[in-house]
Amino acid sequence: MDRVNATTHSASSADDPARAAFAALRTPEGGQLLAELRDHDPADELATATRLRRAHPAELVSAALGQARLRQRAVAKFGAEDAYRMYFTPNGVEQATRTSVAAHRAARFAGLGVRSVADLCCGIGGDAIALARAGISVLAVDRDPLTAEVARANAEALGLGELIEVRCADVTEIDTAPYDAVFVDPARRGGRGRIFDPEAYSPPLSWATAAALKAPRAALKIAPGIPHEAIGPEAEAEWISDGGDVKEAVLWYGEGFAPGSFRATLLPSGATLSAPAPLPAPPVGPVGRYLYEPDGAVIRAHLVADLVERCGGRLVDETIAYITSDEPYSSPYVAGYEITDELPFNMKRLKALLRERQIGVLTVKKRGSAVEPEELRRRMKLSGPGSATVFLTRVAGAPTMLIGHPLG
């Protein structure tokens, strides 16, 4: 979300061009322009700008076009109904939590009786909105004046102003004692892009963890690639995927959570898999009739061994998260395939087999292979009515091609 490291200041929007442009968007004239630009085609932006500048100030037209682009991008995270009523900053669109994930987190808080949350590093207010819609009152804090104004505007635009108080302040100076829970979403981007060192977050992970441990309950949003060793034993760690893509991880603290445990949650179904601690390394063996591809959240949470145990299977390679078995297994945590062929990696042999079977549609999946799917499809020169899935991977350390089709 759009956060900066500069100290809070009290300059008016007139002293800040970005804030002045945002204020202009909230006037009746700005609102009219945004409504007119809702369905505009970015490819026609130059002609659109020329036309609009005949009736509106150039600065306002530029700001409205920029905001229209951001709203179009935000539809994927917030849905059209909300996105076209909300306001965004470029970083806000990039880093905001998508609605489905924020709603899941808010529901966990609400299910434990949480009625008030201090949302620290609130950004444009995506999580605050979800919390408020779950009936929770929110103090939303961000130290960047423009970002705080955007969050406030979003609360008002969605009719949640009575439940969301937005404060422009340094989160490290906020007294969270009056609140049932704390939510912290540190900035994980800097001037050079994504930040991978948790202690380089703003605020640092150590500060966020300390703030979480002071609260009766807390959630701390982190990057899904965080090393497990960086997670303290006081936290329940949850990895969340949406539509098969891993979106984030969150550390939960306090009453109602399971310290030291690991969880994978799949949205939109809400299926959740958890274990008190990672299981021992699973067995490795030959490829059976069926192959299972675990959801990314399961892999990130180190729960693949749990699925191997559940299906009575084995890994195809000790370093690869593909599970195989001789009997079919159905689970929301895996995508299943029936394997028809196992071949040593060889492009010419694969091309001949696909031509023989008249495969015109090929899905390429890889794990442990340097081959790019698009390059492979190009070289295969596919033709025919059939379809297949090829897995480029390693089996017992050897580069291997597995060919099959999805179950069900």
C-alpha positions as CSV (number, residue, x, y, z in Angstrom):
1,M,0.0,0.0,0.0
2,D,1.1,3.6,-0.6
3,R,3.2,4.3,2.5
4,V,6.3,6.4,2.8
5,N,9.1,6.7,5.4
6,A,8.9,10.5,5.7
7,T,7.6,11.9,9.0
8,T,4.0,13.1,9.2
9,H,3.5,16.7,8.3
10,S,0.5,19.0,8.4
11,A,0.8,20.8,5.1
12,S,-2.4,21.5,3.4
13,S,-3.3,19.8,0.1
14,A,-2.6,23.2,-1.7
15,D,1.1,22.7,-0.8
16,D,1.2,19.2,-2.3
17,P,0.4,18.9,-6.1
18,A,-0.7,15.2,-5.6
19,R,-3.1,16.0,-2.8
20,A,-4.4,19.1,-4.7
21,A,-5.1,16.9,-7.7
22,F,-6.9,14.4,-5.5
23,A,-9.0,17.1,-3.9
24,A,-10.0,18.2,-7.3
25,L,-11.2,14.8,-8.2
26,R,-13.6,14.9,-5.3
27,T,-15.4,18.0,-6.5
28,P,-18.6,17.7,-8.5
29,E,-16.7,18.5,-11.7
30,G,-14.1,15.8,-10.9
31,G,-16.8,13.3,-10.1
32,Q,-18.5,14.0,-13.4
33,L,-15.3,13.4,-15.3
34,L,-14.6,10.1,-13.5
35,A,-18.1,8.9,-14.3
36,E,-17.6,9.8,-17.9
37,L,-14.3,8.0,-18.0
38,R,-15.5,4.7,-16.4
39,D,-15.6,2.7,-19.6
40,H,-13.0,4.6,-21.6
41,D,-10.5,2.7,-23.7
42,P,-6.9,3.5,-22.6
43,A,-5.8,3.1,-26.2
44,D,-7.9,6.3,-27.0
45,E,-6.5,8.3,-24.1
46,L,-4.8,11.0,-26.2
47,A,-8.0,11.8,-28.2
48,T,-10.1,11.6,-25.0
49,A,-7.7,14.0,-23.2
50,T,-7.8,16.5,-26.1
51,R,-11.6,16.4,-26.1
52,L,-12.0,16.8,-22.4
53,R,-9.5,19.7,-22.1
54,R,-11.9,21.8,-24.2
55,A,-14.3,21.9,-21.3
56,H,-12.1,21.2,-18.2
57,P,-8.8,22.3,-16.8
58,A,-5.9,20.3,-18.1
59,E,-4.6,19.3,-14.6
60,L,-8.1,17.9,-13.7
61,V,-8.3,16.0,-16.9
62,S,-4.9,14.5,-16.3
63,A,-5.7,13.5,-12.8
64,A,-9.1,12.0,-13.8
65,L,-7.5,9.9,-16.6
66,G,-4.9,8.6,-14.2
67,Q,-7.5,7.7,-11.6
68,A,-9.7,6.1,-14.3
69,R,-6.7,3.8,-15.2
70,L,-6.2,2.9,-11.6
71,R,-9.9,2.1,-11.1
72,Q,-9.8,-0.2,-14.1
73,R,-6.8,-2.0,-12.7
74,A,-8.4,-2.3,-9.3
75,V,-11.4,-4.2,-10.6
76,A,-9.5,-7.4,-10.4
77,K,-8.9,-6.9,-6.7
78,F,-12.1,-5.1,-5.6
79,G,-14.7,-5.9,-8.1
80,A,-16.3,-3.4,-10.4
81,E,-19.0,-2.2,-8.0
82,D,-16.5,-1.1,-5.4
83,A,-13.5,-0.2,-7.6
84,Y,-15.5,2.4,-9.6
85,R,-16.6,4.2,-6.4
86,M,-13.2,4.1,-4.7
87,Y,-10.0,6.1,-5.1
88,F,-6.5,4.7,-5.6
89,T,-2.8,5.6,-5.8
90,P,-0.5,3.6,-8.0
91,N,1.2,1.9,-5.1
92,G,-2.2,1.4,-3.5
93,V,-3.5,-0.6,-6.4
94,E,-0.3,-2.7,-6.5
95,Q,-0.1,-3.5,-2.8
96,A,-3.7,-3.5,-1.6
97,T,-5.2,-6.7,-0.3
98,R,-7.8,-8.2,-2.7
99,T,-11.3,-8.2,-1.3
100,S,-11.6,-12.0,-1.0
101,V,-8.5,-12.3,1.2
102,A,-9.3,-9.2,3.3
103,A,-12.8,-10.6,3.9
104,H,-11.4,-14.0,5.0
105,R,-9.1,-12.3,7.5
106,A,-11.9,-10.1,8.8
107,A,-14.2,-13.1,9.2
108,R,-11.6,-14.8,11.4
109,F,-11.4,-11.8,13.6
110,A,-15.2,-11.4,13.8
111,G,-15.6,-15.1,14.5
112,L,-13.6,-14.6,17.7
113,G,-15.7,-11.8,18.9
114,V,-13.4,-8.9,17.9
115,R,-15.3,-5.7,17.8
116,S,-12.5,-3.1,17.3
117,V,-9.2,-3.2,15.4
118,A,-6.3,-0.8,15.1
119,D,-5.3,-1.2,11.4
120,L,-1.7,0.0,11.3
121,C,-0.2,0.9,7.8
122,C,-3.7,0.9,6.4
123,G,-2.8,2.1,2.9
124,I,-5.8,3.0,0.8
125,G,-8.1,1.1,3.3
126,G,-8.8,-2.3,1.7
127,D,-8.5,-4.2,4.9
128,A,-10.3,-1.5,6.9
129,I,-13.2,-1.8,4.5
130,A,-13.4,-5.6,5.0
131,L,-13.2,-5.3,8.7
132,A,-16.0,-2.6,8.8
133,R,-18.2,-4.8,6.6
134,A,-17.7,-7.6,9.2
135,G,-19.2,-5.2,11.8
136,I,-15.8,-4.2,13.3
137,S,-14.9,-0.6,14.1
138,V,-11.5,0.4,12.8
139,L,-8.8,2.9,13.5
140,A,-7.0,3.1,10.2
141,V,-3.5,4.7,10.4
142,D,-1.0,5.6,7.7
143,R,1.8,8.2,7.9
144,D,1.5,9.4,4.3
145,P,-1.0,12.3,4.1
146,L,-2.3,11.5,0.6
147,T,-2.7,7.9,1.4
148,A,-4.7,8.7,4.6
149,E,-6.9,11.1,2.5
150,V,-7.6,8.3,0.0
151,A,-8.4,5.8,2.8
152,R,-10.9,8.3,4.3
153,A,-12.5,9.0,0.9
154,N,-12.9,5.3,0.3
155,A,-14.6,4.7,3.7
156,E,-17.0,7.6,2.9
157,A,-17.6,6.4,-0.7
158,L,-18.6,2.9,0.5
159,G,-20.8,4.2,3.3
160,L,-18.5,3.0,6.1
161,G,-17.4,6.4,7.5
162,E,-19.0,5.8,10.8
163,L,-17.1,2.5,11.4
164,I,-13.7,3.7,10.1
165,E,-11.7,6.5,11.7
166,V,-8.7,7.4,9.5
167,R,-5.7,9.0,11.2
168,C,-2.5,10.3,9.5
169,A,0.2,9.4,12.0
170,D,3.3,7.3,12.6
171,V,2.1,3.9,13.5
172,T,4.8,3.4,16.1
173,E,3.3,6.2,18.1
174,I,-0.3,4.8,18.2
175,D,-1.6,3.5,21.5
176,T,-3.4,0.2,20.6
177,A,-4.5,-0.7,24.1
178,P,-8.1,0.4,23.7
179,Y,-8.6,-2.1,20.8
180,D,-9.6,-5.7,20.7
181,A,-7.0,-6.6,18.1
182,V,-4.2,-5.1,16.0
183,F,-3.6,-5.6,12.3
184,V,-0.2,-4.6,10.8
185,D,0.6,-4.6,7.1
186,P,4.2,-3.3,6.8
187,A,5.4,-1.8,3.6
188,R,7.3,-4.4,1.6
189,R,8.3,-2.1,-1.3
190,G,11.0,0.5,-1.4
191,G,12.5,2.8,-4.0
192,R,14.2,-0.2,-5.7
193,G,11.1,-2.5,-5.7
194,R,10.1,-5.4,-3.6
195,I,11.9,-5.8,-0.2
196,F,12.8,-9.4,0.8
197,D,14.5,-8.8,4.2
198,P,11.7,-8.6,6.8
199,E,13.8,-6.3,8.9
200,A,13.8,-3.8,6.0
201,Y,10.0,-3.7,6.0
202,S,8.6,-0.3,7.1
203,P,8.1,-0.8,10.0
204,P,10.5,-3.7,10.5
205,L,9.0,-7.2,11.2
206,S,10.5,-7.2,14.7
207,W,8.6,-4.0,15.6
208,A,5.4,-5.4,14.0
209,T,5.8,-8.6,15.9
210,A,6.3,-6.8,19.2
211,A,3.2,-4.7,18.6
212,A,1.2,-7.9,17.8
213,L,2.3,-9.6,21.0
214,K,1.1,-6.7,23.1
215,A,-2.5,-7.0,21.8
216,P,-5.1,-9.5,22.9
217,R,-5.3,-10.7,19.3
218,A,-3.3,-9.7,16.3
219,A,-2.7,-10.4,12.6
220,L,0.5,-9.5,10.8
221,K,0.5,-9.6,7.0
222,I,3.8,-10.8,5.5
223,A,5.1,-11.8,2.1
224,P,4.3,-15.5,1.3
225,G,7.9,-16.2,0.6
226,I,9.1,-15.5,4.1
227,P,11.5,-18.1,5.4
228,H,9.8,-20.3,8.0
229,E,12.7,-19.8,10.4
230,A,11.8,-16.1,10.5
231,I,8.4,-16.9,12.0
232,G,8.4,-17.0,15.8
233,P,6.9,-19.8,17.8
234,E,4.2,-17.5,19.2
235,A,2.5,-17.2,15.8
236,E,0.0,-19.3,13.9
237,A,1.2,-19.0,10.2
238,E,-1.4,-19.0,7.5
239,W,-0.8,-19.0,3.7
240,I,-3.7,-17.9,1.5
241,S,-4.3,-18.7,-2.1
242,D,-7.1,-17.3,-4.3
243,G,-8.1,-19.1,-7.5
244,G,-4.9,-21.2,-7.2
245,D,-2.5,-18.2,-6.8
246,V,-0.8,-17.7,-3.5
247,K,-1.6,-14.1,-2.5
248,E,-0.1,-13.6,1.0
249,A,0.8,-15.0,4.4
250,V,-0.5,-13.8,7.7
251,L,0.8,-14.4,11.2
252,W,-1.9,-14.7,13.9
253,Y,-1.3,-14.0,17.6
254,G,-3.3,-14.4,20.7
255,E,-6.4,-16.2,22.0
256,G,-8.2,-18.4,19.5
257,F,-5.1,-19.1,17.4
258,A,-2.7,-22.1,17.5
259,P,0.9,-20.9,18.2
260,G,3.5,-22.8,16.2
261,S,1.1,-24.3,13.7
262,F,0.9,-23.9,10.0
263,R,-2.2,-23.5,7.8
264,A,-3.1,-23.3,4.1
265,T,-6.4,-21.7,3.2
266,L,-7.8,-21.9,-0.3
267,L,-10.2,-19.2,-1.6
268,P,-12.9,-18.9,-2.7
269,S,-13.9,-22.3,-1.2
270,G,-12.5,-21.5,2.2
271,A,-11.0,-25.0,2.5
272,T,-8.3,-24.9,5.1
273,L,-5.6,-27.5,6.0
274,S,-3.5,-27.2,9.2
275,A,-0.9,-29.1,11.2
276,P,0.6,-28.4,14.6
277,A,4.1,-28.8,13.1
278,P,5.6,-30.0,9.9
279,L,5.6,-33.7,9.4
280,P,8.8,-35.7,8.7
281,A,10.0,-35.9,5.1
282,P,7.6,-38.0,3.1
283,P,8.6,-41.1,1.2
284,V,9.9,-41.0,-2.4
285,G,9.1,-43.6,-5.0
286,P,8.3,-44.4,-8.6
287,V,5.6,-42.6,-10.5
288,G,2.2,-44.3,-10.2
289,R,-0.9,-44.0,-12.2
290,Y,-1.9,-40.7,-10.7
291,L,-0.1,-37.5,-10.1
292,Y,-1.2,-34.7,-7.8
293,E,-0.2,-31.0,-7.9
294,P,-0.6,-29.4,-4.4
295,D,-2.0,-25.9,-4.2
296,G,0.7,-23.3,-3.8
297,A,-0.5,-22.4,-0.3
298,V,0.0,-26.0,0.8
299,I,3.5,-25.9,-0.6
300,R,4.4,-22.6,1.1
301,A,3.0,-23.9,4.4
302,H,5.2,-27.0,4.2
303,L,2.1,-29.2,4.4
304,V,2.9,-31.4,1.3
305,A,3.9,-34.3,3.6
306,D,0.5,-34.1,5.3
307,L,-1.2,-34.6,1.9
308,V,1.2,-37.5,1.0
309,E,0.1,-39.2,4.3
310,R,-3.6,-38.6,3.6
311,C,-3.5,-40.1,0.1
312,G,-1.1,-42.9,0.9
313,G,1.2,-41.8,-1.8
314,R,4.8,-40.6,-2.2
315,L,6.9,-37.9,-3.9
316,V,8.3,-38.4,-7.3
317,D,11.5,-36.7,-6.2
318,E,12.6,-35.5,-2.7
319,T,13.0,-32.0,-3.9
320,I,9.8,-31.7,-6.1
321,A,6.3,-31.1,-4.7
322,Y,4.5,-33.6,-7.0
323,I,2.7,-36.4,-5.3
324,T,2.0,-39.7,-6.9
325,S,-0.1,-42.7,-6.0
326,D,-1.5,-45.9,-7.5
327,E,-5.1,-45.2,-6.4
328,P,-7.2,-42.0,-7.2
329,Y,-7.4,-39.4,-4.5
330,S,-9.8,-36.4,-4.4
331,S,-9.0,-33.3,-2.3
332,P,-9.6,-29.6,-2.6
333,Y,-5.9,-29.1,-1.9
334,V,-4.6,-30.8,-5.0
335,A,-5.2,-30.9,-8.8
336,G,-5.2,-34.6,-9.9
337,Y,-4.0,-36.1,-13.2
338,E,-4.0,-39.6,-14.7
339,I,-0.5,-40.3,-16.1
340,T,-0.3,-42.2,-19.4
341,D,3.4,-41.9,-20.2
342,E,6.7,-41.5,-18.3
343,L,9.6,-40.6,-20.6
344,P,13.2,-39.4,-20.2
345,F,13.4,-35.7,-21.2
346,N,13.7,-35.6,-25.0
347,M,12.1,-32.9,-27.2
348,K,12.1,-35.0,-30.4
349,R,10.5,-38.0,-28.7
350,L,7.8,-35.8,-27.1
351,K,7.1,-34.1,-30.5
352,A,6.7,-37.5,-32.2
353,L,4.3,-38.8,-29.5
354,L,2.1,-35.7,-29.6
355,R,1.9,-35.9,-33.4
356,E,1.0,-39.6,-33.2
357,R,-1.8,-38.8,-30.8
358,Q,-3.0,-35.7,-32.7
359,I,-2.6,-33.4,-29.7
360,G,-3.5,-29.9,-30.7
361,V,-3.9,-28.4,-27.2
362,L,-1.0,-28.9,-24.8
363,T,-0.9,-27.7,-21.2
364,V,2.7,-27.5,-20.0
365,K,3.5,-27.6,-16.3
366,K,7.0,-27.6,-14.9
367,R,8.7,-28.0,-11.6
368,G,12.4,-28.5,-11.4
369,S,12.9,-27.8,-15.2
370,A,14.5,-24.9,-16.9
371,V,12.4,-25.3,-20.1
372,E,9.9,-22.5,-20.7
373,P,6.4,-23.7,-21.5
374,E,5.8,-21.3,-24.4
375,E,9.1,-22.3,-26.0
376,L,8.2,-26.0,-25.7
377,R,4.7,-25.4,-27.2
378,R,6.3,-23.5,-30.1
379,R,8.7,-26.3,-30.9
380,M,6.1,-29.0,-30.8
381,K,4.1,-27.5,-33.7
382,L,0.8,-28.9,-32.3
383,S,-2.0,-30.0,-34.6
384,G,-5.1,-32.1,-34.0
385,P,-8.3,-32.4,-32.0
386,G,-6.7,-34.0,-28.9
387,S,-5.5,-32.4,-25.7
388,A,-2.9,-33.4,-23.0
389,T,-0.9,-32.2,-20.1
390,V,2.9,-32.6,-19.9
391,F,4.8,-32.2,-16.7
392,L,8.5,-31.3,-17.1
393,T,10.1,-32.3,-13.8
394,R,12.6,-34.6,-12.1
395,V,11.9,-38.2,-11.1
396,A,14.5,-39.6,-8.7
397,G,16.8,-36.8,-9.8
398,A,16.5,-37.5,-13.6
399,P,14.9,-35.0,-16.0
400,T,11.6,-36.5,-16.9
401,M,8.4,-35.9,-19.0
402,L,5.1,-37.1,-17.6
403,I,2.1,-37.0,-19.9
404,G,-1.5,-37.3,-18.8
405,H,-4.8,-35.6,-18.5
406,P,-6.8,-34.0,-15.6
407,L,-9.0,-36.2,-13.4
408,G,-12.7,-35.5,-13.5
